Amino acid sequence: MLKLGAEIKEIPYGFQARHGDSVISWFSSGKLTIQGKDAADLAEELYLMGLIKTGWREKSEPRIGIDESGKGDYFGPLVVAGVVISPEQEPQLIRLGIRDSKSISDDAIKKISEELIKIVPYSKVVIGPKRYNELHREMKNVNHILAWAHSRAIENLLEKHSVKLAVADQFGDESLILNALMQKGKGIKLVQRHRGEEDLAVACASVIARAEFLYRLEQLSQEFGIAFPKGVSEQVIEAGKKLVRKAGADSLQNVAKTHFKTTALIMGLSK
């Protein structure tokens, strides 16, 4: 850091350096943070110089990353996205600000996703509420729907890209996705693990999936003239009550995942 002209001082439990408009803090625990106007540029420079490592698990080959959005949201679709990335792209993706979508604001998600889809090949599988409810009645299990959607995203990418590895966030029995894969997908090595977003490819997929979910939720809100909140909350119940009063109970099939317990609460409160 001294070679870069940084000013270093001691702080509680570590050290801090100022470089231009950015502040770097590193602690005895091993944690390092970079903040400031030029933080992204500085992080990339330090990464390329080998002075810092990222939290991403290193890979040595191109890979597919898969993740979903909307599973825990009452209103809106279920979206599964897949991307293909190569090791050479990782510095550029890190500079873009890729991380687990749950740690990024909605506005930032949309902006990052717009840039991301210009860089990486991707596939989106969007299951709207009406179709989701039909599939849930047939399959009786959310994980089976997720497995079907994950496998479709993988197969779509394999149509144009020869990749031998896919990484996904684990959401159930590991055999679910494998069993749902068709001929092209049967030859791929599939790695499923908890906290899959620690892999950069999965984090990219999470950003694209969440941005698409937000876009579709906004569309539904405009179509029905009601602001549908994310997640499951009192605000969600209130929005559901308003919809039932306005368009009838059957309208929930077109905007929500009706197997949620939230549906019963809405119907009880809407009387």
HUNOR-V628609 format. One record per residue. N is the residue number from 1. RES is the residue in one small letter. SS is DSSP state (H for helix, E for strand, L for the rest). PHI is phi in whole degrees, -180 to 180 (none if undefined). D_CENTER is the distance of its C-alpha to the mean C-alpha in Angstrom with 1 decimal. Layout:
BEGIN
n-><N/N>
res-><RES/RES>
ss-><SS/SS>
phi-><PHI/PHI>
d_center-><D_CENTER/D_CENTER>
END
This chain:
BEGIN
n-><1/2/3/4/5/6/7/8/9/10/11/12/13/14/15/16/17/18/19/20/21/22/23/24/25/26/27/28/29/30/31/32/33/34/35/36/37/38/39/40/41/42/43/44/45/46/47/48/49/50/51/52/53/54/55/56/57/58/59/60/61/62/63/64/65/66/67/68/69/70/71/72/73/74/75/76/77/78/79/80/81/82/83/84/85/86/87/88/89/90/91/92/93/94/95/96/97/98/99/100/101/102/103/104/105/106/107/108/109/110/111/112/113/114/115/116/117/118/119/120/121/122/123/124/125/126/127/128/129/130/131/132/133/134/135/136/137/138/139/140/141/142/143/144/145/146/147/148/149/150/151/152/153/154/155/156/157/158/159/160/161/162/163/164/165/166/167/168/169/170/171/172/173/174/175/176/177/178/179/180/181/182/183/184/185/186/187/188/189/190/191/192/193/194/195/196/197/198/199/200/201/202/203/204/205/206/207/208/209/210/211/212/213/214/215/216/217/218/219/220/221/222/223/224/225/226/227/228/229/230/231/232/233/234/235/236/237/238/239/240/241/242/243/244/245/246/247/248/249/250/251/252/253/254/255/256/257/258/259/260/261/262/263/264/265/266/267/268/269/270/271>
res-><m/l/k/l/g/a/e/i/k/e/i/p/y/g/f/q/a/r/h/g/d/s/v/i/s/w/f/s/s/g/k/l/t/i/q/g/k/d/a/a/d/l/a/e/e/l/y/l/m/g/l/i/k/t/g/w/r/e/k/s/e/p/r/i/g/i/d/e/s/g/k/g/d/y/f/g/p/l/v/v/a/g/v/v/i/s/p/e/q/e/p/q/l/i/r/l/g/i/r/d/s/k/s/i/s/d/d/a/i/k/k/i/s/e/e/l/i/k/i/v/p/y/s/k/v/v/i/g/p/k/r/y/n/e/l/h/r/e/m/k/n/v/n/h/i/l/a/w/a/h/s/r/a/i/e/n/l/l/e/k/h/s/v/k/l/a/v/a/d/q/f/g/d/e/s/l/i/l/n/a/l/m/q/k/g/k/g/i/k/l/v/q/r/h/r/g/e/e/d/l/a/v/a/c/a/s/v/i/a/r/a/e/f/l/y/r/l/e/q/l/s/q/e/f/g/i/a/f/p/k/g/v/s/e/q/v/i/e/a/g/k/k/l/v/r/k/a/g/a/d/s/l/q/n/v/a/k/t/h/f/k/t/t/a/l/i/m/g/l/s/k>
ss-><L/H/H/H/L/L/E/E/E/E/E/L/L/E/E/E/E/E/E/L/L/E/E/E/E/E/E/L/L/L/L/E/E/E/E/E/L/L/H/H/H/H/H/H/H/H/H/H/L/L/L/L/L/L/L/L/L/L/L/L/L/L/E/E/E/E/E/E/E/L/L/L/L/L/E/L/L/E/E/E/E/E/E/E/E/L/H/H/H/H/H/H/H/H/H/H/L/L/L/L/H/H/H/L/L/H/H/H/H/H/H/H/H/H/H/H/L/L/L/L/E/E/E/E/E/E/E/L/H/H/H/H/H/H/H/H/H/H/H/L/L/H/H/H/H/H/H/H/H/H/H/H/H/H/H/H/H/H/L/L/L/L/L/L/E/E/E/E/E/L/L/L/L/L/H/H/H/H/H/H/L/L/L/H/H/H/H/L/E/E/E/E/E/L/L/H/H/H/L/H/H/H/H/H/H/H/H/H/H/H/H/H/H/H/H/H/H/H/H/H/H/H/H/H/L/L/L/L/L/L/L/L/L/H/H/H/H/H/H/H/H/H/H/H/H/H/H/L/H/H/H/H/H/H/L/E/L/L/L/L/L/H/H/H/H/H/H/H/H/L/L>
phi-><none/-62/-64/-86/84/-80/-96/-110/-140/-85/-130/-55/67/167/-134/-138/-130/-112/-133/63/-94/-112/-121/-109/-122/-129/-119/-62/-72/103/-76/-134/-127/-128/-131/130/-59/-104/-60/-64/-64/-66/-61/-64/-62/-67/-65/-68/-80/79/-85/-135/-118/-93/-79/-74/-76/-67/-126/-115/-151/-59/-154/-96/-116/-129/-156/-123/-147/103/-60/-98/-100/-65/-87/94/-84/-104/-121/-118/-120/-130/-134/-116/-130/-118/-56/-67/-84/-59/-59/-65/-70/-64/-64/-66/99/-67/-161/-55/-60/-67/-102/-120/-66/-60/-62/-67/-56/-63/-68/-65/-63/-58/-77/-63/-70/-83/-104/-115/-66/-147/-140/-121/-113/-110/-110/-66/-54/-61/-68/-58/-64/-64/-64/-67/-67/-78/-91/66/-155/-63/-63/-69/-66/-60/-62/-60/-68/-59/-65/-66/-64/-63/-62/-60/-71/-70/-62/-120/-133/-91/-128/-104/-132/-132/-122/-136/-73/-75/-127/-177/-57/-62/-76/-60/-67/-58/-70/-85/-68/-95/-56/-63/-76/-64/-91/-90/-85/-107/-109/-119/-153/-68/58/-60/-66/-69/-91/-60/-64/-67/-62/-61/-63/-65/-66/-65/-63/-67/-63/-67/-60/-62/-62/-68/-66/-64/-62/-63/-61/-69/-63/-100/68/-135/-78/-88/-75/-80/72/-137/-161/-62/-65/-65/-62/-62/-65/-64/-59/-63/-65/-63/-65/-83/-126/94/-64/-64/-65/-61/-60/-93/-131/-136/-91/-74/-78/-61/-63/-57/-60/-63/-66/-64/-65/-70/-80/-86/-74>
d_center-><33.6/37.3/37.6/35.0/37.2/35.1/36.9/36.3/37.2/37.0/35.0/34.8/33.1/32.5/33.0/31.9/32.3/32.4/31.8/32.3/30.1/27.7/28.2/27.3/27.6/27.8/28.8/30.9/28.0/26.4/23.7/23.6/22.3/22.9/23.2/24.9/25.1/25.1/22.7/20.4/23.5/25.1/22.2/22.2/26.0/26.1/23.6/25.6/28.8/27.6/28.2/24.8/22.1/18.4/16.5/14.9/16.8/19.1/19.3/22.4/21.4/19.1/16.4/13.7/10.2/8.6/5.7/6.0/6.1/9.6/11.3/12.7/13.5/17.1/17.1/15.2/13.9/11.7/9.4/8.7/8.0/9.9/11.1/14.4/15.1/18.4/19.7/21.4/18.4/16.9/19.0/18.1/14.3/15.0/17.3/14.8/13.0/9.9/8.5/6.0/4.6/7.0/9.7/9.7/11.9/11.5/14.1/12.6/9.2/11.6/13.8/11.6/10.1/13.8/14.9/12.4/13.4/16.9/16.5/14.7/15.5/12.8/13.1/11.7/13.1/13.5/15.6/17.4/18.9/22.3/21.3/19.0/22.1/24.3/22.2/22.1/25.9/26.3/24.1/24.5/21.3/17.6/16.9/19.1/17.2/13.9/16.0/17.6/14.4/13.0/16.6/16.9/14.0/15.6/19.0/18.3/17.3/20.3/22.6/22.6/21.4/23.2/20.8/21.9/18.9/15.5/13.1/11.0/10.0/13.3/13.7/17.4/20.3/19.5/21.9/20.0/17.9/21.0/23.3/21.3/21.3/24.1/26.5/24.5/21.8/24.5/25.3/21.9/21.3/18.3/17.0/15.2/14.9/13.8/11.4/10.2/7.7/11.2/11.5/10.8/10.2/7.4/5.9/6.8/5.4/1.6/4.1/6.3/5.3/5.2/8.2/9.8/9.7/11.3/13.7/14.8/15.4/17.5/19.4/20.3/21.4/23.6/25.0/26.2/27.0/25.2/22.3/19.9/18.0/14.6/14.7/18.2/21.0/24.5/23.3/21.5/24.9/26.9/25.0/25.5/29.2/29.6/28.2/30.6/33.5/32.8/32.0/32.8/31.0/30.2/27.9/25.3/24.8/23.5/20.9/19.9/19.3/22.9/23.0/21.5/24.4/23.7/25.6/28.8/28.6/28.3/31.2/33.3/32.8/33.3/36.9>
END
